[in-house]
Amino acid sequence: MTDTKNNTKRRIIEAANSLFYMTGIRATSVDAIAEKAGITKRTLYYHFQSKDELITEYLSSRDQLNLHVYKKWFDEQEGDITDKIRAVFNGIAEITSHPKWRGCGFQRTAGELANKPGHPAIKAASLHKKNVESWLSEEFCHGSLKNAEVTARYVFLLLEGALSTMLVHHDPVYIRESGNAAALLVAHEMPPEDH
């Protein structure tokens, strides 16, 4: 029974992920999510008390997946920390060039809910962004960067700006140039023997 319940919940989240990301949270009805998941609306409401709860779960389900991809690009890149940071931005430039890319799901959802600052999904988006910044800070501490936390915040801001700019211009050059700027910032904070 628990496996069936978990499987149904997973299908609902997958359907919500697909529809919310492709069409936005306001444009996506609960009926459409239930239909895509192959269930009734009543079953959906058995698993999620409201659309707001489902929106929050949609973002929460993406947090570690997105972070895992960033970490993978970083860890798999040879070279020093500047090469690794540039690899993260290059990876983002590549995936954001895909025709199905619709922008950062966290940014878009926060934008749609801008008039509801206390919404749980806004908190889920904020948590994800803090997780990315914290991960950068940890990597910079391991790399013995001076001012690791401040540098992480600067690189994070470049990353966020690059994602926003890509949504407007659809030109990955902006992301790659943001990566170059991030690498320069990181190089400036590296111990002298490392660069």
C-alpha positions in Angstrom: 0.0 0.0 0.0 2.8 2.4 0.9 4.6 1.6 -2.4 1.5 2.4 -4.4 1.0 5.6 -2.4 4.6 6.7 -2.9 4.4 5.8 -6.6 1.3 7.9 -7.1 2.8 10.8 -5.3 5.9 10.5 -7.4 3.8 10.5 -10.6 2.0 13.6 -9.4 5.3 15.4 -8.7 6.7 14.4 -12.1 3.6 15.6 -13.9 3.7 18.9 -11.9 7.4 19.3 -12.7 6.8 18.9 -16.4 3.8 21.2 -16.6 4.8 23.9 -14.1 8.2 24.2 -15.8 6.9 24.3 -19.4 3.8 26.5 -18.9 4.2 28.2 -15.5 2.4 27.7 -12.3 -0.5 30.0 -12.9 -1.2 28.6 -16.4 -1.2 25.0 -15.1 -4.4 23.7 -13.6 -4.7 21.0 -11.1 -6.9 19.2 -13.6 -4.1 19.2 -16.1 -1.6 17.8 -13.6 -4.0 15.0 -12.6 -4.6 14.1 -16.2 -0.9 14.0 -17.0 -0.3 11.8 -13.9 -3.1 9.5 -14.9 -5.2 10.0 -11.8 -8.3 11.8 -10.7 -8.3 15.3 -9.2 -9.6 13.7 -6.0 -6.6 11.4 -5.8 -4.3 14.4 -6.3 -5.9 16.2 -3.4 -5.5 13.1 -1.3 -1.7 13.4 -1.7 -1.5 17.2 -1.7 -3.9 19.5 0.2 -3.6 22.3 -2.3 -2.0 23.5 -5.5 0.2 25.7 -3.3 1.5 22.6 -1.5 2.2 21.0 -4.9 4.0 24.1 -6.2 6.2 24.0 -3.1 7.0 20.3 -3.6 7.8 20.9 -7.3 10.5 23.3 -6.3 11.7 21.2 -3.4 12.1 18.2 -5.7 14.4 20.2 -8.0 16.7 21.5 -5.3 19.2 18.6 -4.9 18.9 17.6 -8.5 20.1 21.0 -9.7 22.8 21.1 -7.1 24.0 17.6 -8.0 24.4 18.8 -11.6 26.5 21.8 -10.6 28.6 19.6 -8.3 29.2 17.1 -11.1 30.4 19.7 -13.5 32.7 21.2 -10.9 34.1 17.8 -9.7 34.6 16.4 -13.2 36.6 19.4 -14.5 40.4 19.0 -14.4 42.5 22.0 -13.3 42.3 24.5 -10.5 39.3 26.0 -9.0 39.0 28.7 -11.7 38.7 26.0 -14.3 36.1 24.2 -12.2 34.0 27.4 -11.8 34.2 28.1 -15.5 33.0 24.5 -16.1 29.8 25.2 -14.1 29.0 28.2 -16.2 29.8 26.4 -19.4 27.5 23.5 -18.3 24.7 26.0 -17.7 25.4 27.7 -21.1 25.0 24.3 -22.7 21.7 23.2 -21.0 20.1 26.7 -21.3 20.7 26.5 -25.1 18.3 23.6 -25.3 15.1 24.6 -27.1 13.0 23.3 -24.2 14.7 25.4 -21.6 12.2 27.9 -20.2 14.4 29.7 -17.6 15.3 28.9 -14.1 12.3 27.2 -12.5 13.0 28.8 -9.1 13.3 32.3 -10.6 10.2 31.9 -12.7 8.1 30.6 -9.8 9.3 33.3 -7.5 8.4 35.8 -10.2 4.9 34.4 -10.5 4.5 34.6 -6.8 6.1 38.0 -6.3 2.9 39.3 -4.7 3.0 36.5 -2.1 6.3 36.9 -0.4 5.4 34.5 2.4 4.4 31.7 0.1 6.0 28.4 1.0 7.3 28.0 -2.6 9.1 31.3 -2.3 10.8 29.8 0.8 11.7 26.7 -1.1 13.2 28.8 -3.9 15.2 30.8 -1.4 16.4 27.6 0.3 17.7 26.3 -3.0 19.5 29.5 -3.8 21.0 29.5 -0.4 22.1 25.9 -0.9 23.9 26.8 -4.1 25.6 29.8 -2.4 26.6 27.6 0.6 28.0 24.9 -1.7 30.1 27.5 -3.5 31.3 28.8 -0.2 32.3 25.3 0.9 34.3 24.7 -2.3 36.0 28.1 -1.9 36.9 27.3 1.7 38.4 24.0 0.5 40.3 25.9 -2.1 41.7 28.2 0.6 40.3 31.3 -1.0 40.5 34.5 1.0 37.0 35.8 1.7 35.4 32.5 0.6 31.9 33.5 1.7 32.0 36.9 0.0 33.5 35.4 -3.1 30.8 32.7 -3.1 28.1 35.4 -3.0 29.7 37.3 -5.9 29.9 34.2 -8.0 26.3 33.3 -7.0 25.1 36.7 -8.1 26.9 36.3 -11.5 25.2 32.9 -11.9 21.8 34.3 -11.1 22.3 37.2 -13.4 23.5 34.9 -16.2 20.3 32.8 -15.9 18.1 35.9 -16.0 19.9 37.3 -19.0 19.8 34.0 -20.9 16.0 34.0 -20.4 15.8 37.5 -22.1 18.5 37.2 -24.8 18.8 33.4 -25.4 22.5 33.9 -26.0 24.8 31.6 -24.1 27.7 34.1 -24.6 26.4 36.0 -21.6 26.6 32.9 -19.4 30.1 32.1 -20.6 31.3 35.7 -20.0 29.7 35.5 -16.5 31.8 32.4 -16.0 34.9 34.2 -17.1 34.1 37.0 -14.7 33.5 34.5 -11.9 36.9 32.8 -12.7 38.6 36.2 -12.4 37.0 36.9 -9.1 38.0 33.5 -7.8 41.6 33.8 -9.1 41.9 37.2 -7.3 41.1 35.4 -4.0 43.3 32.3 -4.5 46.5 31.9 -2.4 49.5 33.3 -4.4 51.1 29.9 -5.1 47.9 28.5 -6.7 47.9 30.9 -9.7 
